[in-house]
Amino acid sequence: MNNKISNIIVHCSDSIFGCAREIRNWHLQRGWRDIGYHFVILNGQITPDFYLYELDGSIECGRFLDGDSFIKDLEVGAHCLGYNRNSIGICLIGKDSFTPRQFSSLINILDEMLRKYNLSPVDAIGHYETFSGKSQGKTCPNFNMNSIRELLKEVRNDK
């Protein structure tokens, strides 16, 4: 069954370091099929002892997406209960502080994904704004998504 993409859900890794490879390992250790997110935005801290400033704000691909407007088969993420079959998951590496480069990359990828899938800024939501996030007391991605949506509206010249 094909499910049309209706949301882009923003998460944080709740770790001060990481990359798509590391998150994939964490998720596989939990028994998941693959990394839960479709994209990961780096903060430059790849491991506890390895930092590369040049990677701050880099976007890595996680779970496969084929580029059409539907989530199907292996594209279904594991990032937000009840939303996985019709959403794209983006994870920023960090707990409660994120770099300017990460926010810039987040705005850029959200803008691109919203345009690609004919969605509006209101369709970009934080994990804490989903019913599963609310029921579990989630605060992820640990920043105000209203501010992100306002920036997206400015970028898109929406009123």
N, C-alpha and C positions, 0 to 999 in steps of 0.2 A: 504494500500500500504506500502511495506517495502522499506526503503531507507538506502543504505549502508553508514556506518560511513566513512566520508572522512576528517573530521577536528576535532581537539580538540581546543576549543576557550577559551582563558584565559581572565578573567575579574577581576575587583576589586569591592568591595561593595560600595565604595565612602563613607564609614563611618569608624569611629575609633573603633567601637565595633560591635559585632554581632556573630551569629552562624546560622546554618541551620534553626533552629526553628524560630529565629527572622526574617530572610529573608523570610521564608515561610509566616509569619504573614504579613510582608510588602507587599508581592506579592498578598496574598489573599485579603488584603484591597484594592488593585488596581483592584480587580475583576478577577484575574487570577485563573486558576484551581488549581495550586500548586506552589511550589517554581520553579523558572525558571531554576536553575542550577542543574547539576547532582552531583557535589561535591563542598564542601566549605572547605577552609583551614583557620583554626582559627589563630588569633594572641594572644589569651589568654584573651582578653578584651571582655567578654561575654555581659555585659551591661555597661552603663556609670560608674557604681560604683562597678562592680564585675570583678576582674582580677584573673585568675588562671594561673600562669606561666607554670604549667604542661600541660596545653591545647594548648600552643603556638605550632603551626605546626601540630596540630591534623587535620585529614581529616574526615569530616562528609559527610555522604550520603545525597543527596538532592532528586531530582526527580529519580524515579525508572528506573533502567536499568536491563534487564534480562541477559546480558552477551553475547548475540550473536552479530554478526557484523552489525545488522540492527536496525535502530530507527523506532519504529512503535507505533501506538496508544498512550497510556499514557506515553510512553518514550519521546515523542517529547517535547523538552525543550521550554522555553520562555526566551531566553537569547540573541539572535542575529537575527534580522529580515533577512529573506532570507537564513539563515543557520540552523535554528532549526531542520529541518527534516533530516539532515545528519551530525549532529555534537554533540559532548559532551561539555557541559559548565562547566568550573571550575572557581570558584570565590574565590579570596583571600580577607579576611577581611582587610580593610585598605583603605586609600585615596591615599597617595603618599609616604608612607614609610612602609616597610614590614620587618619582622624579618628574620634573617638567617634561623631559623627553618622553616618558611613558604616557603622560597625559596628551601630549601632542600626537603621539602615535595612536592613542585611543580615539581621539577626535577624528583623525584621518581615516582609520579603518572603519569606524562607525559610519562616517559620512559615505565612504565608498560602498559599504554593505547596504546601507539604507537606500542609496540610489540604485544599486544593482538589483535589489529585490523589491523596489517600489514601495518602500516603507517610509514612515515619517519619524521624526525624533521621539515621539511618544512611544514608539515601538522598541526603543533602546531602554532596557530596564536593568536595574540592579537585582542581584539574587534576592536581596532582602525584600524586594517589592513583589515577589511572586508569592502565591499562596503557600507553597512549600517552605519558602524562606521565612514568611511570617509565622507559620505554625511551629517552626523550629527555632524561632528567636534569632534568626540570622541577621547580621549587620553587613555582611559581605556585599559589595566590595570595600566597605569601610570608608566611603566618601559619598557625598550628596549627589545623587543622579540627576536631581533637578538642575543643578549647575551644569552638568554635562549636556543635558538636553537643551538648555539655553544657549550654550556655546554652539551646539549643532545647528540650532535655528539661525544663529548669526552667520555661521559658515554657509548655510544654504540660503540665506536671505529670506527666511520664512518669517512671517509676522505672527 
